[in-house]
Amino acid sequence: MKSVNWSDFRDHIATADRSGKRKWVYPRKVAGLWFRWRTWFSWLLLIVMFAGPFITIRGNPLLMMNIPDRKFVVLGQIFWPQDMILFALAVLVGVIAVVIFTTAFGRLWCGWACPQTVMMEMVFRKIEYFIEGDAPEQRELNAAPWNGRKIFKKLFKHAVFFALSFLVGNVLLSYIIGWQQLYQIIVDPPAKHVVGLGFMTAFSLLFYGIFARFREQACTFVCPYGRLQSLLLDENSIVVAYDYKRGEKRGALRRAQRFGERRYAGFGDCVACNNCVTVCPTGIDIRDGTQMECVHCTACMDACDNVMKKIGSTTGLIRYASLNGIERGERLRVTPRIIGYSVVLLALTSLLVVLIFTRADAEATVLRVPGSLFQKMPDGHYSNLYTVRVVNKTSRDLPVELRLEGLPGSVQVMGDGSIIVPAQKLVENSVLIEIDPQAMRNDTTPLVIGVYSAGHRIQTIKTAFIGPRN
């Protein structure tokens, strides 16, 4: 077995020592332009997440994934299992969009919009800073013996973490069952929902464990996106990059030393302060090059820019750039691969939009009742018994009428003779279809049934009519 080269960062992960034991990451607080922009964007995402269950479009939720009822609402549009082709197409569009975005801009999603990064860095990490202090204070607290101060801070922090995890778990649950039903569960006595409360507690513990202990390892070990980037990135992809041509060779900045003297001595702009390493939430050194663990959070960019400003140098030693941008000074250009992906994405997106806007308000199935035989009516017509199921995909009651297309005969709905499907519901009924013997073709006659609502045909269904062999 090949031995590990501990001097090569690609032979081992930054968060494990030589014995395989985890090295806890204590990222320092970061401040700067990029961090402010990320903070504002994170606030927007958090507002949308917490307000989402209460936002409605035409009376429907903004987003709801009601898995138990197999009902999905996206931007006010209701989708059912019968719309699975739309779901599959939407997933394909999303995958290709991720491929294009990553090919052009690297892991920008991870650093700016990934829920793991947003919750960890903008919520849980800030709570930890508030309670335990910056990285040096956290190290000191963890190394200190257990006393009243340490016990209080640890219990307080983890209690807040669990309470927040429980709150987030309930918000996510409202995206599944709706906020009205969640509110009813909250006001009901806990004894009525013991099982549900148990599952919510277990989910909250899992959520708490991810942000209290697992942390950056979710990005390093669990998330497949970091591994995919090695397939998707090329020399023109925009990533968080260290300008080694400008920064090398590294060396500490002596007092009264000017940059002209440093360059004359063969040194670059990097003063080896290691601030870019101390603020990294995944514990890597960005100066080693593009790495799987890098989530493009821009913390190293802000840290380096702050140092460059203090010593009177130009910012951007660590910046958004491509490999060709660093080596040759090239700007981002549209490559043939991006063009090809974009054409496929445009075609699939157009098809998805067309299918969504031409989707029928209702979907029906008509099946012969198993084991039933044809009947000869007193007027000489023959009849078959069918079962009809109609799904109403809208948020209003929908009257439905069935008609035979191209054959003389009749369709009789059992019961009161009408089909009215309540909003977002499925109705099942029995239907008797009669046709003239002169229109029958031997023992099996193809039928086409039109499904109408408000005088407009919304669907046609093909089935078979069984009659005598002669």
Rosetta blueprint (number, residue, H / E / L):
1 M L
2 K L
3 S L
4 V L
5 N L
6 W L
7 S L
8 D L
9 F H
10 R H
11 D H
12 H L
13 I L
14 A L
15 T L
16 A E
17 D L
18 R L
19 S L
20 G L
21 K L
22 R E
23 K L
24 W L
25 V L
26 Y L
27 P L
28 R L
29 K L
30 V L
31 A L
32 G L
33 L H
34 W H
35 F H
36 R H
37 W H
38 R H
39 T H
40 W H
41 F H
42 S H
43 W H
44 L H
45 L H
46 L H
47 I H
48 V H
49 M H
50 F H
51 A H
52 G H
53 P H
54 F H
55 I L
56 T E
57 I E
58 R L
59 G L
60 N E
61 P E
62 L L
63 L E
64 M E
65 M E
66 N E
67 I L
68 P L
69 D L
70 R L
71 K E
72 F E
73 V E
74 V E
75 L L
76 G L
77 Q E
78 I E
79 F E
80 W L
81 P H
82 Q H
83 D H
84 M H
85 I H
86 L H
87 F H
88 A H
89 L H
90 A H
91 V H
92 L H
93 V H
94 G H
95 V H
96 I H
97 A H
98 V H
99 V H
100 I H
101 F H
102 T H
103 T H
104 A H
105 F H
106 G L
107 R L
108 L H
109 W H
110 C H
111 G H
112 W H
113 A L
114 C L
115 P H
116 Q H
117 T H
118 V H
119 M H
120 M H
121 E H
122 M H
123 V H
124 F H
125 R H
126 K H
127 I H
128 E H
129 Y H
130 F H
131 I H
132 E H
133 G L
134 D L
135 A H
136 P H
137 E H
138 Q H
139 R H
140 E H
141 L H
142 N H
143 A H
144 A L
145 P L
146 W L
147 N L
148 G H
149 R H
150 K H
151 I H
152 F H
153 K H
154 K H
155 L H
156 F H
157 K H
158 H H
159 A H
160 V H
161 F H
162 F H
163 A H
164 L H
165 S H
166 F H
167 L H
168 V H
169 G H
170 N H
171 V H
172 L H
173 L H
174 S H
175 Y H
176 I H
177 I H
178 G L
179 W H
180 Q H
181 Q H
182 L H
183 Y H
184 Q H
185 I H
186 I H
187 V H
188 D L
189 P L
190 P H
191 A H
192 K H
193 H H
194 V H
195 V H
196 G H
197 L H
198 G H
199 F H
200 M H
201 T H
202 A H
203 F H
204 S H
205 L H
206 L H
207 F H
208 Y H
209 G H
210 I H
211 F H
212 A H
213 R H
214 F H
215 R L
216 E L
217 Q H
218 A H
219 C H
220 T H
221 F H
222 V H
223 C L
224 P L
225 Y H
226 G H
227 R H
228 L H
229 Q H
230 S H
231 L H
232 L H
233 L L
234 D L
235 E L
236 N L
237 S L
238 I L
239 V E
240 V E
241 A E
242 Y E
243 D L
244 Y H
245 K H
246 R H
247 G H
248 E L
249 K L
250 R L
251 G L
252 A L
253 L L
254 R L
255 R L
256 A L
257 Q L
258 R L
259 F H
260 G H
261 E H
262 R H
263 R H
264 Y H
265 A L
266 G L
267 F L
268 G L
269 D L
270 C L
271 V L
272 A L
273 C L
274 N L
275 N H
276 C H
277 V H
278 T H
279 V L
280 C L
281 P L
282 T L
283 G L
284 I L
285 D L
286 I H
287 R H
288 D H
289 G L
290 T L
291 Q L
292 M L
293 E L
294 C L
295 V L
296 H L
297 C L
298 T L
299 A H
300 C H
301 M H
302 D H
303 A H
304 C H
305 D H
306 N H
307 V H
308 M H
309 K H
310 K H
311 I L
312 G L
313 S L
314 T L
315 T L
316 G L
317 L L
318 I E
319 R E
320 Y E
321 A E
322 S L
323 L H
324 N H
325 G H
326 I H
327 E H
328 R H
329 G L
330 E L
331 R L
332 L L
333 R L
334 V L
335 T L
336 P H
337 R H
338 I H
339 I H
340 G H
341 Y H
342 S H
343 V H
344 V H
345 L H
346 L H
347 A H
348 L H
349 T H
350 S H
351 L H
352 L H
353 V H
354 V H
355 L H
356 I H
357 F H
358 T L
359 R L
360 A L
361 D L
362 A E
363 E E
364 A E
365 T E
366 V E
367 L E
368 R E
369 V L
370 P L
371 G L
372 S L
373 L L
374 F L
375 Q E
376 K E
377 M L
378 P L
379 D L
380 G L
381 H L
382 Y E
383 S E
384 N E
385 L E
386 Y E
387 T E
388 V E
389 R E
390 V E
391 V E
392 N E
393 K L
394 T L
395 S L
396 R L
397 D L
398 L E
399 P E
400 V E
401 E E
402 L E
403 R E
404 L E
405 E L
406 G L
407 L L
408 P L
409 G E
410 S E
411 V E
412 Q E
413 V E
414 M L
415 G L
416 D L
417 G L
418 S L
419 I E
420 I E
421 V E
422 P L
423 A L
424 Q L
425 K L
426 L E
427 V E
428 E E
429 N E
430 S E
431 V E
432 L E
433 I E
434 E E
435 I E
436 D L
437 P H
438 Q H
439 A H
440 M L
441 R L
442 N L
443 D L
444 T E
445 T E
446 P E
447 L E
448 V E
449 I E
450 G E
451 V E
452 Y E
453 S E
454 A L
455 G L
456 H E
457 R E
458 I E
459 Q E
460 T E
461 I E
462 K E
463 T E
464 A E
465 F E
466 I E
467 G L
468 P L
469 R L
470 N L
